[in-house]
Amino acid sequence: MTEQSKALIEYQANGENVKLSPALVRQYLVSGNAEVTDQEVVMFMQLAKYQHLNPFLNEAYLVKFQGKPAQIITSKEAFMKRANANPHYKGMDAGIIVARGDEMQLLNGTVKMPSDKLIGGWATVKRDDREDTHVELSVEEFSKGQATWRSMPATMIRKSAIVNALREAFPQELGALYTEDDKQPDGHERGRKDVSEAPKLDDLIEAEPAKQEVKPDVETATEATTTTTTVQPEQGELLHE
């Protein structure tokens, strides 16, 4: 085992002690069909550390497909946990937007009339120290046309609205985090981090390397294995609820 593969970072996430090494990330926390680079692994480890995310609980994962940049993705559950941990958070409402005849209506949840046409999703996040944050998203702009968007578009657009509303309501806690469903205004997928300026693995290694190799114990390896995301081949689609 090389010195680089033994580089270890340790931090707290939701009261739990998390240990990450490049070898552990590559073995348990990477999805896709392409090999990640050292810089992409370091970027993932640093984001998880500074945002206090636990990858073994699927709060963050590293995804890379052939011909595409690596994506550092955060789950919706991580957004919800971060919001609930803020003392100013006072709840949230969310639903879908439909065209009913000549009128546009905002519905709670994802249930609509058979004759309604789904056109968007909405979410309102409440804080006691500022005005409510209300977000409305268009299905046309956010849908990727993949299987989950085709089979349950109402659920997906509502989820996207929730994530975007939480990020706007808590910019300090969530401003740098993106899910697999986020998109930039120009249509490109969000969540892709520029790794050109990322630190090298050598920067994570102490001057005196540890005498023993860093290996996950059986329990940790088992947990990591059971929480690794399975990637379906269709268009590189991911679904993490």
Residue frames as qw, qx, qy, qz and C-alpha x, y, z in Angstrom:
[[0.000, 0.888, 0.459, 0.000, 0.00, 0.00, 0.00],
 [0.419, 0.465, -0.021, 0.780, 1.38, 3.40, -0.96],
 [0.194, -0.228, -0.437, 0.848, 1.69, 6.37, 1.37],
 [0.270, -0.070, -0.223, -0.934, -0.98, 8.19, -0.65],
 [0.570, -0.293, -0.664, -0.385, -3.51, 5.41, -0.15],
 [0.500, -0.351, -0.668, 0.425, -2.96, 5.67, 3.63],
 [0.007, -0.221, 0.103, -0.970, -3.82, 9.39, 3.83],
 [0.277, -0.518, -0.804, 0.094, -6.54, 9.69, 6.46],
 [0.144, -0.352, 0.103, -0.919, -8.89, 12.44, 7.57],
 [0.295, -0.402, -0.833, 0.240, -11.13, 12.24, 10.62],
 [0.159, -0.208, 0.039, -0.964, -14.04, 14.49, 11.59],
 [0.215, 0.296, 0.781, -0.506, -17.44, 14.63, 13.30],
 [0.288, -0.121, -0.511, -0.801, -20.75, 14.41, 11.39],
 [0.666, -0.396, -0.280, -0.567, -24.05, 14.46, 13.27],
 [0.632, -0.588, 0.391, -0.320, -22.29, 13.37, 16.44],
 [0.981, 0.025, 0.166, 0.093, -20.60, 10.42, 14.73],
 [0.317, -0.669, 0.523, 0.421, -16.87, 9.98, 14.17],
 [0.822, 0.555, 0.108, -0.069, -16.13, 9.58, 10.45],
 [0.438, -0.545, 0.557, 0.449, -12.82, 8.38, 9.00],
 [0.749, 0.645, 0.102, -0.115, -12.06, 8.63, 5.30],
 [0.426, -0.480, 0.570, 0.513, -9.04, 7.60, 3.28],
 [0.395, 0.478, -0.469, -0.629, -8.54, 7.58, -0.51],
 [0.139, 0.099, -0.975, -0.142, -8.55, 3.78, -0.48],
 [0.185, 0.360, 0.805, -0.433, -11.80, 3.66, 1.47],
 [0.392, 0.554, 0.052, -0.733, -13.45, 6.21, -0.81],
 [0.344, 0.388, -0.682, -0.515, -12.45, 4.31, -3.95],
 [0.085, 0.001, -0.996, 0.018, -13.56, 0.96, -2.55],
 [0.006, 0.459, 0.840, -0.290, -16.93, 1.89, -1.06],
 [0.079, 0.695, 0.354, -0.620, -18.04, 5.42, -1.97],
 [0.097, 0.408, -0.467, -0.779, -17.65, 5.76, -5.73],
 [0.654, 0.430, 0.595, -0.184, -20.41, 5.00, -8.25],
 [0.446, 0.769, -0.212, -0.405, -20.27, 4.98, -12.04],
 [0.950, 0.206, 0.180, 0.152, -18.16, 3.27, -14.69],
 [0.507, 0.716, -0.228, 0.422, -15.05, 5.48, -14.78],
 [0.711, -0.235, -0.368, 0.551, -12.02, 5.68, -12.53],
 [0.170, -0.979, -0.107, -0.040, -11.77, 8.78, -10.33],
 [0.526, 0.569, -0.326, 0.542, -8.56, 10.77, -10.13],
 [0.503, -0.193, -0.527, 0.658, -6.56, 11.61, -7.01],
 [0.023, -0.094, 0.083, -0.992, -7.78, 15.20, -7.16],
 [0.548, -0.331, -0.414, -0.647, -11.42, 14.14, -7.42],
 [0.688, -0.333, -0.622, 0.171, -11.03, 11.87, -4.40],
 [0.351, -0.112, -0.379, 0.849, -9.39, 14.64, -2.38],
 [0.230, -0.228, -0.148, -0.934, -12.11, 17.10, -3.38],
 [0.658, -0.388, -0.537, -0.359, -14.76, 14.66, -2.19],
 [0.637, -0.276, -0.564, 0.448, -12.99, 14.02, 1.11],
 [0.194, -0.002, -0.221, 0.956, -12.53, 17.72, 1.80],
 [0.396, -0.317, -0.286, -0.813, -16.15, 18.59, 0.98],
 [0.704, -0.390, -0.584, -0.103, -17.40, 15.81, 3.25],
 [0.538, -0.196, -0.478, 0.667, -15.11, 17.00, 6.05],
 [0.081, 0.006, -0.125, 0.989, -15.87, 20.72, 5.89],
 [0.504, -0.243, -0.287, -0.777, -19.62, 20.19, 5.35],
 [0.345, -0.197, 0.778, -0.488, -19.71, 17.51, 8.08],
 [0.805, 0.172, -0.217, -0.525, -21.33, 14.90, 5.82],
 [0.561, -0.291, 0.771, -0.078, -21.29, 11.17, 6.52],
 [0.437, 0.355, -0.626, -0.540, -20.84, 9.30, 3.21],
 [0.103, 0.019, -0.992, 0.064, -21.59, 5.97, 4.90],
 [0.273, 0.468, 0.676, -0.500, -25.13, 7.20, 5.56],
 [0.382, 0.502, 0.613, 0.475, -25.47, 8.19, 1.88],
 [0.050, -0.873, -0.218, 0.434, -25.29, 11.89, 2.75],
 [0.216, 0.810, -0.379, -0.392, -22.67, 12.36, 0.03],
 [0.850, 0.054, 0.486, 0.198, -21.26, 10.24, -2.77],
 [0.046, -0.611, 0.500, 0.612, -18.81, 10.51, -5.64],
 [0.760, 0.433, 0.477, -0.089, -20.05, 9.62, -9.12],
 [0.034, 0.628, -0.503, -0.593, -18.16, 9.41, -12.40],
 [0.821, 0.392, 0.410, -0.063, -19.11, 8.09, -15.83],
 [0.626, 0.031, 0.448, 0.637, -16.98, 7.64, -18.93],
 [0.287, 0.462, 0.381, 0.748, -16.41, 10.92, -20.75],
 [0.271, -0.835, -0.252, -0.408, -17.91, 13.06, -17.99],
 [0.076, 0.539, -0.532, 0.648, -16.44, 14.97, -15.03],
 [0.339, -0.234, -0.842, 0.349, -16.82, 13.50, -11.56],
 [0.352, -0.618, -0.208, -0.672, -19.81, 14.71, -9.58],
 [0.164, -0.007, -0.749, 0.642, -19.86, 15.26, -5.84],
 [0.428, -0.435, -0.500, -0.615, -23.48, 14.74, -4.88],
 [0.130, -0.093, 0.661, -0.734, -25.36, 15.40, -1.66],
 [0.143, -0.396, -0.896, -0.142, -28.59, 13.62, -0.74],
 [0.310, -0.616, -0.268, -0.673, -31.90, 15.32, 0.02],
 [0.732, -0.550, -0.393, 0.087, -31.77, 13.76, 3.48],
 [0.571, -0.104, -0.193, 0.791, -28.55, 15.68, 4.21],
 [0.034, -0.413, -0.158, -0.896, -30.35, 18.91, 3.29],
 [0.589, -0.598, -0.378, -0.392, -33.23, 18.05, 5.62],
 [0.748, -0.380, -0.359, 0.408, -30.91, 17.15, 8.50],
 [0.397, 0.087, -0.087, 0.910, -28.98, 20.41, 8.09],
 [0.241, -0.500, -0.235, -0.798, -32.19, 22.47, 8.05],
 [0.702, -0.561, -0.403, -0.173, -33.65, 20.69, 11.07],
 [0.690, -0.218, -0.326, 0.608, -30.44, 21.34, 13.01],
 [0.145, 0.309, -0.016, 0.940, -30.90, 25.11, 12.58],
 [0.048, -0.391, -0.706, 0.589, -32.89, 26.58, 15.50],
 [0.252, 0.361, -0.003, -0.898, -34.59, 29.07, 13.17],
 [0.238, -0.030, -0.821, -0.518, -36.14, 26.37, 10.97],
 [0.436, 0.115, 0.519, -0.726, -39.91, 26.25, 11.46],
 [0.631, 0.309, 0.697, -0.143, -41.07, 23.74, 8.90],
 [0.025, 0.278, -0.609, -0.742, -41.82, 23.49, 5.22],
 [0.687, 0.438, 0.443, -0.373, -44.69, 23.03, 2.79],
 [0.041, -0.386, 0.706, 0.593, -44.27, 21.58, -0.69],
 [0.667, 0.395, 0.580, -0.252, -46.24, 20.29, -3.63],
 [0.439, 0.165, 0.640, 0.609, -46.81, 20.44, -7.36],
 [0.248, 0.481, -0.008, -0.841, -48.10, 23.03, -9.82],
 [0.392, 0.307, 0.833, 0.240, -50.72, 21.98, -12.35],
 [0.225, 0.073, -0.303, -0.923, -52.63, 23.54, -15.20],
 [0.209, 0.397, 0.865, -0.224, -56.34, 22.94, -14.56],
 [0.337, 0.824, 0.455, 0.025, -58.24, 24.27, -17.50],
 [0.366, 0.772, 0.001, 0.520, -57.09, 27.83, -18.03],
 [0.405, -0.853, 0.192, -0.266, -55.83, 28.22, -14.45],
 [0.532, 0.357, -0.669, 0.377, -52.58, 27.38, -12.70],
 [0.706, -0.622, -0.023, -0.336, -52.99, 25.83, -9.26],
 [0.155, 0.502, -0.769, 0.366, -50.55, 24.96, -6.50],
 [0.863, -0.293, -0.292, -0.289, -51.41, 21.63, -4.88],
 [0.442, -0.631, 0.599, -0.218, -50.02, 20.14, -1.67],
 [0.737, -0.135, 0.662, 0.021, -48.20, 16.85, -2.07],
 [0.053, -0.298, 0.739, 0.602, -48.13, 15.06, -5.42],
 [0.306, 0.413, 0.857, -0.027, -51.77, 14.02, -5.97],
 [0.191, 0.288, -0.202, -0.916, -53.60, 15.62, -8.90],
 [0.721, 0.395, 0.342, -0.456, -56.73, 15.11, -10.96],
 [0.710, 0.136, 0.598, 0.348, -56.37, 12.87, -14.05],
 [0.434, 0.799, 0.325, 0.260, -57.20, 15.85, -16.25],
 [0.246, -0.926, 0.157, 0.240, -54.60, 18.11, -14.60],
 [0.751, 0.541, -0.174, 0.335, -51.40, 18.79, -16.50],
 [0.695, -0.572, -0.025, 0.435, -48.26, 18.76, -14.34],
 [0.448, 0.819, -0.018, 0.358, -46.19, 21.87, -15.05],
 [0.224, 0.637, -0.462, 0.575, -44.02, 22.39, -11.98],
 [0.663, -0.390, -0.572, 0.285, -43.23, 22.01, -8.31],
 [0.096, -0.781, 0.113, -0.607, -43.16, 24.41, -5.37],
 [0.672, -0.311, -0.540, 0.400, -41.82, 24.59, -1.83],
 [0.156, -0.834, 0.066, -0.525, -41.98, 27.11, 1.01],
 [0.654, -0.078, -0.550, 0.513, -39.42, 27.00, 3.81],
 [0.343, -0.866, -0.174, -0.319, -40.23, 28.81, 7.05],
 [0.541, 0.059, -0.456, 0.704, -37.78, 30.51, 9.41],
 [0.314, -0.811, -0.465, 0.163, -38.59, 32.60, 12.47],
 [0.388, -0.594, 0.053, 0.703, -35.89, 35.19, 11.77],
 [0.006, 0.277, -0.466, -0.840, -36.75, 36.14, 8.17],
 [0.674, 0.290, -0.019, -0.679, -39.48, 35.98, 5.57],
 [0.850, 0.085, 0.517, -0.052, -40.51, 32.62, 4.15],
 [0.035, -0.451, 0.683, 0.573, -38.54, 31.33, 1.17],
 [0.745, 0.399, 0.429, -0.319, -40.84, 30.28, -1.67],
 [0.091, -0.399, 0.730, 0.547, -39.59, 28.49, -4.79],
 [0.784, 0.419, 0.314, -0.333, -41.47, 27.40, -7.91],
 [0.240, -0.406, 0.748, 0.467, -39.77, 25.22, -10.54],
 [0.693, 0.418, -0.189, -0.556, -40.77, 24.20, -14.05],
 [0.872, -0.025, 0.488, 0.026, -40.89, 20.53, -15.02],
 [0.711, 0.694, 0.040, 0.108, -39.84, 21.51, -18.52],
 [0.164, 0.856, -0.436, 0.223, -36.60, 23.05, -17.23],
 [0.410, -0.576, 0.662, -0.249, -35.71, 20.48, -14.57],
 [0.936, 0.065, 0.304, -0.165, -36.78, 17.14, -16.00],
 [0.184, -0.549, 0.729, 0.365, -33.90, 15.06, -17.38],
 [0.733, 0.306, -0.340, -0.503, -36.22, 12.74, -19.27],
 [0.174, 0.294, -0.933, 0.115, -34.82, 9.71, -17.46],
 [0.413, -0.271, -0.857, -0.150, -36.83, 6.77, -16.13],
 [0.222, -0.420, -0.665, 0.576, -37.62, 8.24, -12.71],
 [0.136, 0.293, 0.012, -0.946, -38.71, 11.55, -14.23],
 [0.398, -0.032, -0.635, -0.661, -40.96, 9.68, -16.65],
 [0.455, -0.294, -0.840, -0.015, -42.45, 7.30, -14.07],
 [0.372, -0.713, -0.515, 0.296, -42.92, 9.72, -11.17],
 [0.326, 0.498, 0.080, 0.800, -42.48, 13.30, -12.42],
 [0.387, -0.805, -0.162, -0.420, -44.57, 14.81, -9.63],
 [0.808, -0.538, -0.055, 0.233, -42.37, 13.30, -6.91],
 [0.707, 0.079, 0.080, 0.698, -39.18, 14.36, -8.67],
 [0.151, 0.624, 0.121, 0.757, -40.18, 17.99, -9.31],
 [0.555, -0.787, -0.128, -0.236, -41.44, 18.34, -5.73],
 [0.836, -0.345, -0.014, 0.426, -38.12, 16.97, -4.45],
 [0.526, 0.320, 0.105, 0.781, -36.19, 19.43, -6.63],
 [0.158, -0.780, -0.156, -0.585, -38.30, 22.33, -5.34],
 [0.731, -0.672, -0.110, 0.044, -37.64, 21.30, -1.73],
 [0.780, -0.122, 0.032, 0.613, -33.87, 21.15, -2.25],
 [0.322, 0.481, 0.146, 0.802, -33.74, 24.53, -3.99],
 [0.365, -0.804, -0.177, -0.434, -35.93, 26.19, -1.35],
 [0.794, -0.556, -0.075, 0.233, -33.79, 24.81, 1.48],
 [0.673, 0.087, 0.066, 0.732, -30.61, 26.02, -0.21],
 [0.081, 0.633, 0.151, 0.755, -32.03, 29.53, -0.60],
 [0.561, -0.759, -0.164, -0.287, -33.34, 29.58, 2.97],
 [0.732, -0.614, 0.211, 0.204, -30.05, 28.34, 4.44],
 [0.609, 0.753, -0.222, 0.113, -27.31, 29.66, 2.12],
 [0.130, -0.749, 0.618, -0.202, -24.58, 29.46, 4.75],
 [0.650, -0.248, 0.698, -0.169, -25.25, 25.81, 5.56],
 [0.740, 0.296, 0.603, 0.023, -26.31, 24.54, 2.13],
 [0.336, 0.839, -0.119, -0.411, -25.05, 27.03, -0.44],
 [0.092, 0.607, -0.738, -0.282, -22.21, 24.79, -1.66],
 [0.395, -0.015, 0.915, -0.077, -24.19, 21.54, -1.75],
 [0.546, 0.289, -0.327, -0.715, -26.05, 20.09, -4.74],
 [0.739, 0.041, 0.642, -0.200, -28.08, 16.97, -5.43],
 [0.395, 0.007, 0.772, 0.497, -28.09, 14.87, -8.59],
 [0.263, 0.689, 0.663, 0.129, -31.28, 16.61, -9.76],
 [0.079, -0.825, -0.063, 0.557, -30.01, 20.19, -9.58],
 [0.629, 0.477, 0.350, 0.504, -29.31, 22.05, -12.80],
 [0.267, -0.327, 0.036, 0.906, -27.50, 25.26, -13.59],
 [0.384, 0.662, 0.204, -0.611, -29.44, 27.99, -15.40],
 [0.294, 0.550, -0.571, -0.534, -27.63, 27.02, -18.63],
 [0.899, 0.114, -0.192, -0.376, -29.00, 23.49, -18.35],
 [0.509, 0.370, -0.743, 0.229, -25.83, 21.73, -17.18],
 [0.755, -0.464, -0.463, 0.015, -26.04, 19.46, -14.20],
 [0.221, -0.819, 0.356, -0.392, -25.05, 20.97, -10.91],
 [0.890, -0.407, 0.203, -0.026, -22.93, 19.19, -8.37],
 [0.846, 0.322, -0.045, 0.422, -19.86, 19.13, -10.58],
 [0.413, -0.860, 0.107, 0.281, -16.88, 20.60, -8.79],
 [0.531, 0.770, -0.320, 0.150, -13.84, 22.03, -10.55],
 [0.880, -0.425, 0.067, 0.201, -10.97, 19.88, -9.30],
 [0.644, 0.606, -0.129, 0.449, -8.21, 21.68, -11.17],
 [0.026, 0.691, -0.395, 0.605, -7.25, 23.60, -8.03],
 [0.860, -0.461, -0.107, -0.190, -7.90, 20.78, -5.60],
 [0.310, -0.723, 0.614, -0.062, -5.11, 19.85, -3.15],
 [0.593, 0.338, -0.725, -0.099, -2.98, 16.83, -3.95],
 [0.873, -0.347, -0.338, -0.062, -3.11, 13.65, -1.90],
 [0.618, 0.147, -0.417, 0.650, 0.35, 14.47, -0.60],
 [0.121, -0.491, 0.166, -0.846, -1.16, 17.51, 1.15],
 [0.765, -0.444, -0.103, -0.455, -3.24, 15.16, 3.30],
 [0.891, -0.056, -0.371, 0.254, -0.31, 13.03, 4.42],
 [0.468, -0.874, 0.114, 0.057, 1.46, 14.00, 7.60],
 [0.183, 0.803, -0.567, 0.010, 5.20, 14.53, 7.62],
 [0.126, -0.311, 0.933, -0.128, 5.64, 11.21, 9.46],
 [0.624, -0.060, -0.565, -0.536, 3.38, 8.55, 7.91],
 [0.777, -0.371, 0.276, -0.428, 1.40, 6.33, 10.21],
 [0.159, -0.440, 0.883, 0.032, 3.19, 3.12, 11.11],
 [0.404, 0.199, 0.889, -0.084, 0.12, 0.99, 10.48],
 [0.041, -0.202, -0.651, -0.730, -2.03, 0.76, 7.43],
 [0.419, 0.127, 0.321, -0.840, -5.47, 2.31, 7.64],
 [0.221, -0.112, -0.895, -0.371, -7.96, -0.47, 7.06],
 [0.596, -0.288, -0.010, -0.750, -11.69, -0.44, 7.73],
 [0.301, -0.150, 0.892, -0.301, -12.71, -3.05, 10.27],
 [0.039, 0.232, 0.935, 0.264, -15.20, -5.73, 9.33],
 [0.087, 0.670, 0.639, -0.367, -18.17, -3.83, 10.76],
 [0.085, 0.675, -0.097, -0.726, -17.26, -0.60, 8.93],
 [0.008, 0.216, -0.767, -0.604, -16.65, -2.43, 5.68],
 [0.088, 0.403, 0.910, 0.048, -19.98, -4.18, 5.97],
 [0.115, 0.744, 0.409, -0.516, -21.84, -0.94, 6.60],
 [0.057, 0.574, -0.360, -0.733, -20.10, 0.77, 3.71],
 [0.059, -0.002, 0.892, 0.448, -20.90, -2.09, 1.42],
 [0.093, 0.556, 0.822, -0.085, -24.58, -2.02, 2.29],
 [0.095, 0.818, 0.261, -0.505, -24.86, 1.72, 1.72],
 [0.225, -0.273, 0.551, 0.756, -23.02, 1.83, -1.61],
 [0.544, 0.506, 0.114, -0.659, -25.30, 3.18, -4.34],
 [0.583, 0.168, 0.738, 0.296, -26.21, 0.87, -7.19],
 [0.182, 0.522, -0.236, -0.799, -26.05, 2.69, -10.50],
 [0.713, 0.441, 0.539, -0.080, -28.45, 1.61, -13.21],
 [0.513, -0.035, 0.484, 0.709, -26.99, 1.79, -16.73],
 [0.280, 0.747, 0.532, 0.284, -29.75, 3.90, -18.30],
 [0.191, 0.840, 0.066, 0.504, -28.26, 7.31, -19.10],
 [0.408, 0.189, -0.522, 0.725, -26.17, 7.22, -15.94],
 [0.419, -0.628, -0.185, -0.629, -29.24, 7.93, -13.84],
 [0.272, 0.027, -0.764, 0.585, -29.12, 8.09, -10.07],
 [0.487, -0.610, -0.308, -0.544, -31.98, 8.17, -7.61],
 [0.387, -0.044, -0.682, 0.619, -31.27, 8.91, -3.97],
 [0.394, -0.698, -0.330, -0.498, -34.28, 9.73, -1.93]]
